[in-house]
Amino acid sequence: MVIVACQPVGGDGLWWEMSRGRAVWEGHIRPSASLLSMESEAEADWLGGLPLYVVHQSLGFNGGMLVRMMLPILAAVILWKTRRSRRWLFAPHLVLFGLTAIALSADLGLQPVFYDLVGIAFLPPWLHDRSRRVIEPASTSDTASPLSRPQTLAAVLFAFAVWSNLAAGFVLGALLCLVALLDRWRRKAITLPWCMAVVTAIAIGGSMNPRGVFAWSDSLQTLLPFLGNPGYILSATPWGSMLQNTWGWNQLYFLVLTGIWIGELFIRPRTRCRHVNQYDLLGFAVVQWFAWASLQNVPLAILWLTINLAIRWRGPTAPIATMDPQPAVLKPNRWSVAGQSAISTFVLLVAIWSSGLLSSFGWGIDRRQDYRLLQNSLQRTRPYGTAFADDTRSAAMLAWILPELPSPAAGQTRLRVQDIPLRAVRQGRFEKHLQLLRDLSRNRLMRYWRTDGSAGGYWLPFAERNTTLICLSNTNTVGIRGLEDTPWQPLSLDSVVIPFAVAGDEAYVQQMIQILRNRETIEYRYWQYSPPPSSGSAFDRDRFGQVPEPISAAAVCEQTEVFRAMDLHYAALRVVTVGRRLFPDDPCLQDAFLQCQRELADQERIDAGAASWFRSLAATPTVPASLPADDASYDFQASFDPPLSATGDSSAAEALRSLVPIYRRDGASEMLAASSRMAAGNAPPQVLYGCLCAALESGNYDRADQLIAQLKKRDLASPLRELVLAREVEYRPEHFDRSRGAGSVRHKGNE
């Protein structure tokens, strides 16, 4: 439980809930409408972010972690209270609770999904257990039970009123409560009038929010997004079905629990656990349907299955009719306590290792939720109008930092976020959001007609919304690459959310100029990447300051992909070289390196009609790698390059075959050191050109000048002559008059 609790606070909706909580604290009863320009409706769960915001304001960034640390304390208290009966201390229970805690570790924070988990965990079992024992009636015509009390009705009404104002999953809790009531009414534990009274209390409680009775339809559409959105657009999103998404640890654990639950029907003897009744079967069907319909419901289904299995695995008690105050407890089986403990510990350790919780163990906030670089990139701007964000994290971060940004110029409105996928899915706007994002990624500027008859193109929608800022996640490399040839220019290079503004917009021009200079520096000047040190902030998962972890392989890979998408290949190679030294076996970094080489080889084909021997060798994988699906097109283009064996220059081929492995293993600087003797003498032109590429990549421009001078003394044939000219134009543009036809030479980063 300590490992589960000591996980960084995260979730893409973290700053969105904080923003909603801040809006409520400031007096807005419709927080989403106050934050989004495209939102006008009220919301039932308007208080969902208020507890998180209050904790943050009271305890700072440590507040969320302190709340998580209460979980092992609560578990210890429960175990201490049950130490005598031992009905919950069997090894299967401990393993079941431990695995479920691992599966739900990402949801154990003060966010709406946590309130849904609490409601599912307590309300249906409590309502079912209140009528577990039938009390002897006072007369033959009167039947009563603990459920038949006004206090119970008031508790149910209050619980659903609180739940509906905090989270949107209360419709699933209501269905499970109805299943419990139906089971107890069928067993005559409660009368039909009291059953209807409880149902009425549930209905009224779920309607006591700003949305009223419409909260029920909103909750149903939140849990089943396909009701208001086409199913195909939900694929590969948290709102899609399990069959539309790749499965992770949680989904596999859900399947294991499902298999165990079904196996209990046929394998486990009824004498060892409570038999399955209609309540169990109907509840199982309900949670299975919700879980398979949407990936976001899997945690709720896992929790219900865990509670149901735990109740059925309790030690059996004496028959109720005897009313024995000392129920018989199932004695330990033939296994020793030590053996059960050892097996349970082994299973939990394997689960913790496979789930990745050990690698993220620490204190603070998830690095992927670090908004500071985004905020810094907008401090020198005067944002106004509206902003388009591609995903939940981008919109959430921007909504959180908006009050801290400079005010707009006179006569302009403060910047507002247009929409966020969380609300777009609920309100049925998600399809239009994805269509606009797709047009943006493909640079479909002008109006056109889609196959479904709707109008496409992003210019008119952006103009109607007064869009002045676009925020893309650093993982959306397709969108970042699509904006490279548009007027939208980045305002940051290393933030987890990259903001873009239109070139020439006075509100953003100062930051835009600074970023253009930074692009020139990291691509064509002496710049070496160094991992950021641990700053001791809440965003540094540094093992409480004892074992600093300044960066991870995933962060290096993300930065490399961003530079690749921005056409900054030398900068990307400098980043990936450092990453491969820190994480030599990471497949993502290996693939990023090969992709950079292939794209540079493609650029050489554009410049001169063929790639150099150096790039051809560097771009060829020595072992099969998980490269994207465009390998076939690359191999087709590579077939037009002159092969090494057909040139007759065996010395150059042998030299490159010895230098390229050093380059791929140790980087460009090591290759230059190994080739110093070759470059100083009469090395073949192909070898000199390869050393020139390594000098440019490592930022050693003095060495590059020497190599250029040596190559110019040679009688170079095509395509090597054009390649040398292209490289010189890249890093020494001041030597050339741009008015002269540098026609086919592409000057990256200076256009």
N, C-alpha and C positions, 0 to 999 in steps of 0.2 A: 504493500500500500504506500510506503514511503516513496518508492520509485515512481509509482503512478501519480502520486500527488506532486512530486517535484518535477513537473514538466512545464515548460514555458507556456504562458497564456497566449493563445493564438486563435486561429479561425479567421477566414476572410471577412466575416461580418463583425469583427471585434470593434473597429472604429465606427462602424455604422451604428451599432447599438450604443456606443458611447455618445455619438452625435445625437441620437434620438433621446437619450437620457438627459443630455444637456438642454435640448430644446424643451423637454417637459419641465425641467428645473427652472427654465426661464419663463414658463407660463403658457407654452403652446400645448393645446389639447390634441392637435393633429401634427405630431412631430415630423412625419414624412412629408406632408404637404408644405411645411415650413422649410424643408431642406431641398426638395426636388421641384424643379420648374414644371415638370410634366405630371405632377401628382396633385390631386385636388380632393380625393376622398379621405374620409376619416378611417381610422384603423382600430380594430378591436384591441390588439396587443400593444397599445400605445405606451404602457408602462414597462415594456420589456427591457428597455435599456436603463431605466432609472436606478435600480439597485447597483448595477455595475458602475454607473457614473458617480453615485453617492460614495461607494467604496473607494473609487479612484480619487475623488476629491478629499476624502477623509484620510486615507492611508497612502495615497500616491500609487506609484507603479507596483509597490509591494502588496497592495490590498488584494489583488486577484490571487497572488500566490498564497497569502495567508488564508484566504477562503479555501483554496485547494488543500492546504495543510490540515484543515479541520477534518478531512475525510479519514485519514488514518487514526486520528483521535476518536472519531465517532465509531470506527470499526473496532478499536480497542475497547471502548465502553460496552459495545454490544457483546463482544466476546466475554468480557468480564461478567456481565449480567447473566449470561447463559452458561457459565462455567459449571454450575451444579447439575442442571438437567442434561447438558451435553447433547441436546436434541439438534443443535446446529453446529456441532463441533466435529462431525465426522469428516474424514478425509475427502469424500466426494463433495461435501458442501464447501470446504475450504478451497479446493481446486476450482469449483464452479464459480464461487464469488471472486476468486483471484483472476481467473480468465476474463470474466465479465468486466471487472475493474480495468483490466488492460485494454479491452476492446472499447470501453467508454471513456478512456483517459482524455481524449481530445474534446469531449463534451462536458467535462466536469468543471464548468465555470459559470459565472453569473450571466449567462446568455439564454435566450428563449428556449433552446433545445434542452437546457438543464432543467427548466421548470416543467417541460413536457415529461422528462424522465422522472422527476419527483412525483408528478401527478399519476403517471402510469404505475409507479412503484407502490404508491400508498392507497389511492382512492379505490380502484376496483377490488384489491384484496381486502381492504378494510370493510367495504360495503358487503362483500361476500361473507366475511368472518363475523360480522355483527349478528347475522342470523344463523350461525353455525349450529347452535344448540336450541332445540325446541323446548320452551318452558311449558310446564304443565298448565293447561288453561284453568281458569277459575271455575268455569262451567263447561258443559259439553258443547255449548253453542258459542263459546268465545275462545278465540285463539289469539295469542299475543307472542311477541318476540322482542328481543332488545332493539330491533330496528324500528318498532312501532312507538317511537317517541318523538315529540316535537323537536327535542334537541338534535336528533339525528337529521331531521329535515333541514333545520337551520344550518347544521354543519355542512351538509351536502350543498345547499344553496350558496353558502359563503365560499366553500372550496372552489366551486366552478366559477363563481364570480371573480375570485382572485386569479384563477388559472386563465380565464378568457382575457383578462386585462394584461397578463404577463407573457403569454405565449399563444401560438396559433394551433397547437396540436390537441386541443381539448376535445375535439370531436371523436378522436380515437378513444380517449378515456371515457367519454360518454357511452360509446358503443360497448366497451368492455364492462362498464357498470350496468348497462341494460342486460347484458348477457348474465351477469351475476344475479340481478333481480329476477330474471326469467327462470333461472335455475332454482332459486329459493322459493319463488311462487309455485313452481311446479311441484316442489317438495312440501308445499303447504307450510313453509316456515313463516311466510307473511301472507297477509290477505291481499286481494286484488285492489281494494281501495288504497291501502297503504303503498302498494307497488306503484299505482298511478300517482300518488302524492310525491313519491321520490322522483319519478320521471318528470313531474311538473317542476319540482325543485331544481332538477338538473337543467331543464329547458330555460327556466327563468334565470338561474345563475349564469348560464352561458350567454345570456342576452343582456346582462347588466354591464355594458361597455358602450363606448361611443358609436359602435356600429349597430347596436341593438340586435334584432333577430337576424340581420344579414351577417352577423359574425359566424353563424353556423355554416353558411355557404362559403364564406371566406376561408374558414378553417378547413373545410373539405377540399377546396381548390388548392390550398397550401399543401396539404398532405398528398393530394392527387393532382399534380400540375397538368396532367394530360387532359383534364376536364376543360381547361380554358386555353390550352396551347396545343398546336399540332405535335403529335408524338415524335416526329422525325427531328424537330429542332431541339428536343431535349436530350438527344443522344450525346454521350460523353460529357454530360453535366451532372451535378448532384441531384437534379430534379428528374433525370431520366430513370428508366426502369433498370433493374439489375441486369437484364439481358442486353441493355444498350451501353453498358459500362464495363470497364475492366475491373476485375475483382482484386481486392486487397485482403489484408489480414482480417479485418472486421467481417467482410462478406464470407470468407472461408469459415470463420468461427460461427457465423450465423448458420451456415449449412451444417456444421457439426452439431450444433444445438438442435437443429431441426431433425437431423438423423437420430440423435439420442432420444428426442421426444417421441418420434414415431416408433423407434425400437422398443421404447417402454411399453407400448401397447401389446407387443407380441412376445418379448423376451423376458422382461423382469417379472418375477412372480408377484401376484397381487398381495401375497402375505407380507411382503417386505415394504410396501409403500401404499399410500392411498390410491385406490383405483381411479381410473379416468372416468369422468362423468360427462354429461352433455355440456356442462359449462366449460370444461377444459377443451373439448373438441370444437365447440363454436368459437371460443376465444382464440384457439390456435388458428382456425380458418381466417378469422378477422385479421390478426397480426400478420399472417403469411401473405394475405392479399395486399395489405398496405406495404409490406416490405418489398415484395416483388414489383409493385407498381412504381415505387420511387426509391432511389438509393438513400435519400435523406431519412427514410423511416426505418432503416435497418437498426440503428441504435435502440429505438423504441421496441422493436420486435425482439432484439437480444435481451433487453431487460425483462420483458414479459416472460419469455421462455425461461430465463434464469429463475425468476421468482416462482413460476409454476413448477419447475422441476425441483426447486429447493423445498417447496411445501410438500410435494409428493414424496420426497426422500426423507422427510422427518421420521424420527422414530415413532412407530405406531403406538397409539394409546389404547387404553382399555375401552370397551364399548361405552357409548354415551349413556345408554340406559342405566348403567350401574351407578353413574354419577360418582365414580371413585375419585376422591380428592387427591390421591397419589397415583397418577397414571403410570402404567408400566412403560418403561423406556427400553428401547432396543439396545441390547448389550453389544459391546464391541465384537466384531467378527473374529475369525481365527487369526487374522493378521495382527501382528504386534503393533503397538502404537508407534514404536520407532520406525518400523518398516513403512507404515502408512505415511508418516511424516516425511521420510526420505523420498518416497515416490512423489508425494505432493510437491515437495520442494523442487525436485528435479523437473517436474512438468511445468511448474510456474517459471523456473529459470529459463527453460527452453522457450517458453512463450514470450517472456520479456525480451530475450535476445532476438527472436525472430520478428517481433513487432517493431523493433528499432527504438524502444524506449530508453535503452542504455545510452545510445548515441545522443539523445536529446535531453538527457538528465541534467537538470540545472535549475536556476532561479531567474525569473524575469519574464520578458515578453519575447515571443518568437521573432527571430531576426527578419523573417519575411514580412513582418508587420511594422518595420522601422520606417516611419514617415519623415524622419529628420532631413534626409537629402532632398526629398520632394519639397519640403517646406523651404529649405535653403535655396533651391532653384527658383522659387517664386518670390523670394524676398526683394529682389531688385526689379520686380514688375509691378504693374498696377492693374491687376486682373479685373475684368468687367464682363458683362453678358452672361453666357452660360457655358458650361463645360460638358463635353461628351466623354464618358468613361466606358472602357470596353468590358470590364468585369466588376465583380462585387468589391474586391480589394481596392481597386483603383478609385472607384466612386466613394468608398468608405473613408479612405485616407484623405481624399480631397475634401470631403464634407467635414472631417474633423479639424483640418488645419485652416479652413476658410476664415474663421474669426481672427486668426493671427496674421493674415496677409495684409499688405498695404491697401489702403482705400483707393478706389478708382478715381479717375479724373472727374472734374466737375461736369455734371450733366450725364454721367454714366452710372448704371446700376451696379451694385456689388455682384460679384460672380456667384452663380448658383449651379449646382449639379443638375443636369437634365434628368437623369434616371439612373436607377440601380437595378441590376438583374433580379435581386430579391423581390422588389416590388413589381418589376415588369412581369415576372412569372405569375404573381398573384392577380394582377390586373389584366392579364392577357396581352401585354405589350411586348412580350419577349421576341416574337417572330419579327416584328418591325425593327427591334433593336439589333438582332442578328443580321438582318438584311442590310441595314445601314453600315454595320461593322464590316460586312463582306464587301460592300461597294467601296468602302474606305481602303481596305486591304488590297483591292484590285485596282485602285485608282480610277474607279468609274465615276468621273466627275459630273459629266453632263447627263441629262435625262435620257432614259431608255426604258423599254418595256420588258418586264420579266415574263417568263413562260406562264405564270399564273395570272397575267393581265395587270399586275400592279406596276406602278411607276418606280423606276430605279434611279440611281445617281444620288450622290451625297451633297452636292452643292446647294440645291434648293432647300432640302430639309435643314441644313446647317444655317443657311441664310434666314429662313423663317424663325429659327430658334435663337438667332443672334449668337451663334457659336464662335467663341474666340479662343477656346482652349480644348485640346484633345489629350486625354490621359490614357496611356496604354501600359499594361503590365509588362515588366521586362521579360516575361515568359511568352508574350505574344510577338514572337519574332517575325511572323508573317505580316502582321500589321505594321511593325516598325519598318520592315523592308519595303512594304508598299508605299509608305509615306516618303521614302527617300527621293523620289522623282516628282514630288508635289511641292507646292508652296509652303507646306507645313514643315517647320524646322524644329528640331529638338531643343529643349531648354535644359536638359540634363543628359549626362552620359552614363551615370552609374547609380541612379536611384532605382529602387524596386518598382516604382511607377514613373514612366518617362512622360513628361508633359511636352506637348507640341503647340506651337503658335504659328500664325500666318506670317511669312516674311514681310517686313515693312510695317507691321503693327506697332505703333509708337508705345503702346503699353508694355510690350515685351522686347523691344528692340535692343536694349542694353544687355539683357541676359542672352539674347540670341547671338549678338556679336561676341560675347565672351565664350560661348560654347563653340562658335566657329573657330576661334583661336585655339581652344582646347583640342578640337579635332585635329587641327594642323600640328599641334605639339605632339600628341600621342601617336600620330601616324607617321610624321615625317621629320620629327626632331628627336633629340636624345631624351627618351622617356622610358623608364623601366618600371614595370608593375611590381608593387610590393603589397602583400596582404595587409589590410588595416589592422593595427594592434587593438587589443582589448582595451576599451575605454572605461570599463567599470560601470557603464550605464545599464539601464534595465534591459536593453536590447542585446547585450553581450552575454551569451550563455556560457559563462566561464567557470562553471563548477564551483561557485561561491568564492572565486578568486584564487583557488588553489591550483587548478589545472587550466590555464588559459587556452581557449580555442578561438583564435582570431577569425578563422574562416573555415569553410567546409568545401568539399569538392563540388557540391551542388551550386554554391555561390560562385565559385570560379567558373564553372561551366555556364551559368547564366550570364555572367559578365562577358564571357567569350562569345556567346551567341548574340548578345546585344551588339557588340562591335562588328561581328560578321554581318548582321542585318543592316548596320549603318555603313557597310562597305569600308570598314576600317580593318583590313586584314592584317596589316603589320602589328597594329595594336592588339588584335585578337591573338596573334601568335605569341606576342610577348606575355600576355596573360596566361595563355594555355601552357607556355613553357614553364612558368613558375608553378602552375597547378600540377603539371606532370611530375615535377620534382617533389612536391609535397604529397601527391597521391599518385604514385606511378602505376597503380593497377586499376585506376578508375576508367571504365569503358567509355563513359560520356566524354571525358577529356581526350581520350584516344581518337574517338570519332570526330570531335571538334577539330583536332589537329589535321586529320586527313581531309576534312571538308574545307578548311582554309587552304590547304595545298591544292585541292582540286579547283577551287574558285580562282586562285591565283594563276593556275595553269590555263583556265578558261580565259582569263584576262589577257594572258600572253597570246593566246590564239586570236583574240580580237585585235591586239596590237600588231601582230606580225604574221598571222596566218598559221602559226604552229607554236607549240609549247617547247620550252628548252628541255634539255636532257635532265637538268637538275630538278625542275618542277615535275617532270614526268616520273622520275624515280621517287621523289618525295611524296607524290600523290598516290603511289601504288601501295596498297596495304600488303604487308608481309604475311599477315594472317587474316582470315576472314573476320570482318567486323560488321556490326549492326548498323550499316549506313542507310540513309534514306533511299527512297524508291527511284531517285533520279540517276542511279548508277549506270543504268543502261544507256542513257543519253550521254553521260560522260565517256563511257567506253567507246561509244560511236564517234565522238569527237576526237578522242585520243587515238583512234585508228588512223587518223590523217597525219599524226606526228611522225617524223622520220625515225625509224627504230635505230637503236644504238648499234646493232650488228650490221646495218646496211651502210654505214658511213665510212668504214675503214679506219677510223681513228680509234684504235684499240686503247691507246694510252689514256685518252680522255675518258673512255668508258670505264676502264679499270679504276682510274682515280676517283671518279664520281661514285662508283660502287663501294669504295672504301670510305668516302667522306659522308655520303648521305646517311648511312646507319649512325654515324656519330652525331650528325645533325638531328636525326629523329630521336635519338636517345638522350643527348645532353644539351641540345640547343644550338643556336646559331653561333654564339661566342666560342663554344668549344670547337665547332667546325672550323672557324677562322683560325684558331690556334693550331689545329692539326694541319691546316692547309698553308701555313705561312711559308714553308719551303717551296711548295708548288707555285704559289702566287708570286714569289720573289724571282723565280727563274723563268724558264720558258714553258710555263704551263699552257695547255691547250685552251683556246678561247671558251669552250663550253665550261671548263673548270673555272676559269676566271669569272665567267658570268655567274656561275653558281656561288662563288665566293662573294660577288657583288650583291647578290640577293641576300646572303647571310649577313653582310655588313649593313645593309639597309634595315634588315629586321632587328639586328642587335643595337642599332643606333650609332654604329661606328662609322661616321661619315668621313672622317679623315682617311680611313682605309678604303672607303668607297671611292673617294676622289682618286686615290692611287690606282685602284683597279680600273676606273673609267679611263684614266690616262694610258694605262697599259693596253686596254682593249682598243683604244683609238689608234694606237700605233700598228695594230694588226690589220690585215686586209680581210675584213669580215664579210662573209657572205650572208645572204638572206636565209633565214629570218633573224639570225643573231644580230645583224646590224640594226634592224628596227627595234629589237628588244633592248639593246643597250641604250638607244636613244630614248625609248619610253621610260626606262628607269632613271635616266638622268633628268628628264623633264619632271619626274615625280618629286625628286628631293632637291633639285636645284632649278626651280622655275625661273629664278632671277637671271639665269644664263641665257634665256631664250626670249625672243620677242613673240608674245602670244598672237600678235597679228599675223605672224608667218604661219603658214599652214601646218600646224601641229595636227592637221586633219584627223588622222586615225589614232593619234596618241591621246589617250584618256588621262586627264590630270585629276586624279581622285582627290577629293577633299578641298580643291581650290577652284572648283567651278562656281 
